[in-house]
């Protein structure tokens, strides 16, 4: 690997840094974007069960505030539910904005790597070809070793640039789609909580009257 990098020339080093950063972001995003972490399957059922059985406590809501994803959105809504449906929805939307911002963390970096890696490879290719033509001008076509070295550098940087950019682009699209799916789930679950909580209160108020 070291020989491969040295043969490719200077531009192999920034491409190597991009590849390491890409791998780190991919691993981190796989860990952070787990549905079990962001939008637990039975969270709404648990919250509704606690509300129905009058087991919803302030400590439980605060523990939800300290949890990432849908839990923090629910906590924001529950803390403001007594002020009415609109206030509850607004507080949940504000919390959702922070959650979505966290979900999209490093996505711009991944997209940037996908965009610049081929350009770095192309730049390395141009530099390699310049070296080839410099050898041709100075020594003619007889020095095949130097010619091969310049051509090899050009080809290696192109391949390395594409080798970094393709996975970065694929996973950028994959994570973007995953984030969209999670956001839709959180919106649906939040709407269900608001409707269930306030419809229940409205029905109780109607009965009491």
N, C-alpha and C positions, 0 to 999 in steps of 0.2 A: 504493500500500500504506500509506503514511504517513497519507494522508487517510482511508483505511478504518479505520485504528487510532484516529485522533483522533476520528472520527465515533462510534465505538463506545464511547468514554468510558474511564474509568480501568481498568475490568476487562479491557480489551483488552491491556493491558501484561503482567499476569501470564499471560494466555492465550498471548501471544506468546512469553514465556519458556518456557512449557510446550511449545510447539510446537518451539522450538529444541532444548530438552533431549530431546524425543522423537526428533527427527531424529538427534541425536548418538548416542543410545542405540541406535537401529535400525542405524545404520551400523557402530557399534562391535561390536554383537552379530553382525551378518552376517560381519564379519571374524573374530571370535573363534570362532564356532561352526562354522566350516568343518570338514567331516569330514576333509579332507586334513590339517588341523592337529591336531584333537582325537583322531581315531581313524584314522590312516593305513591304507590298505587292505592293504598288504603288510607291515605291521610284524610281525605274528605269524610270517609265513613267514620273514622275515629273522632274527628271534630264534631260531626253531627251527633254521634252517639253520646259524647260528653255534654253537648248542649241539651239533648233530649232528656238525659238523666240528671241534668243540673250538676254535672261534675266538672264544668269548665272553671278552672282556677286561674288567678293572675300569674302564679308561678309557671303554670303550663304554657300560658301565652308568652311569657318572657322567654321561656326555653325555646319556643318556636321562633321568636325574634332573632335568637342567636344561631338559628339553623338556616343554611342556604336554601334558596329556591322558593318553592311554593309555600313552605312553612312560614317564611317571613312575610309573605304576601297575606296569608290567612291571619297572621298575628296582627298586622296593621289594620286589617278589616275588623277583626274582633275587638280591638282596642277602641275603635270609633263607631262600632255598630249602634251604640245607644244614641248617637246623634242623627240617625236616620239613614235611609238607603243611599242617598246621594253622597253624604259625607263618607260613608263606608266604602262606596265605589271609588271615590276620589283618592282616599288614603291607600286603597289597594292598587290603584293605577300608578300612584307615585312609587310605592314599594316595588311594583313590577318593573318600573323603569330602571331602578337600581339593579334588580335581578338580571334583567336582559343585558345591561351594561357589563355585568360580571360574566355572563354567558358568552359574550362576544369578545372577551379579553383575548388578546394575542391573535385574533383573526386577521386584523389588518397587517400584522407582521408576517403572518403566513402568506397572505396574498401578495405582499411586497416581495418576499423571497421568490415566490412563483413567477413574478414579473421580471425581477432583475437577474435571476440566475442565468437564463438564456442569453441575456445581454452581456453578462460577464464572460460567458463561454464564447460568445461572438467576438468580444474584444480580445480574448486570448487567441482566437483564431486569426484575427487581423494581425496581431503582433507576431504570431508564428509565421504567417505568410510574408510579413515584412522582412523577417530574418532570412527566409528562403530567398527572396529576391535580392537581399543584400549580398548573400553568398554568391548568387549567380552573377551579380555585377562585379564582385571583387575577384572571384576565383573561377568563374565559369561553372559549367555543369559537371566538372570532374570530381569535385569534393562531395561524394555521395553521402558521406557520414553526416556532414553538417546539414545538407539538404534534407536528409531523413529526419534529423533532429528537429528542424523547424517545422516540417510537415507533421511529425508526430505530436509536437506541442500544440499545433493548431487543431488537430483532430481530437486530442485528449481533452482539451478545454471545452470544445463543443459538446462532446459526449458527457463530460462532467456537468456542464451547465444544464443540459437536458435531463440528466439523471437526477439532479436536485429539483428542477422545476416541475417535472411531471408528478412526482409524489406530493409535492407541496400543493399543486393545483388540485389534484384529486382529493386530498384530505380537506382542503379549504372548501371545496364544493360539498363534500360529505358532512363536515361539521356545520356548514351554513344550513344545510337541509335539516340536520338533526336539531339545531337551535330553533328553526321555524316550527318543527313538530312539537318541541317541548313548550314553546310559547303558546301554541294553539291549545295544548292540553291545560296549561296553567290558566288561560283565559276561560276555558270551559268550566274548569273546577271552581274558579273564583266566582263566575256567574251563578253557578249552582249553589254555592254557599250563600251569596247575597240573597238570591231568590228564596231559598229555603228558610233562611233566618227571618227575613222581613215578611214573607208571606205567612209564616207561622205566627209572627207577632200581630200582623193585621187581622188574621183569623181569630186570634184570642181576643183582640180588642173588640172585634165585631160581636163575639159571643158575650163578652162582658156587658156590652151595651144592651 
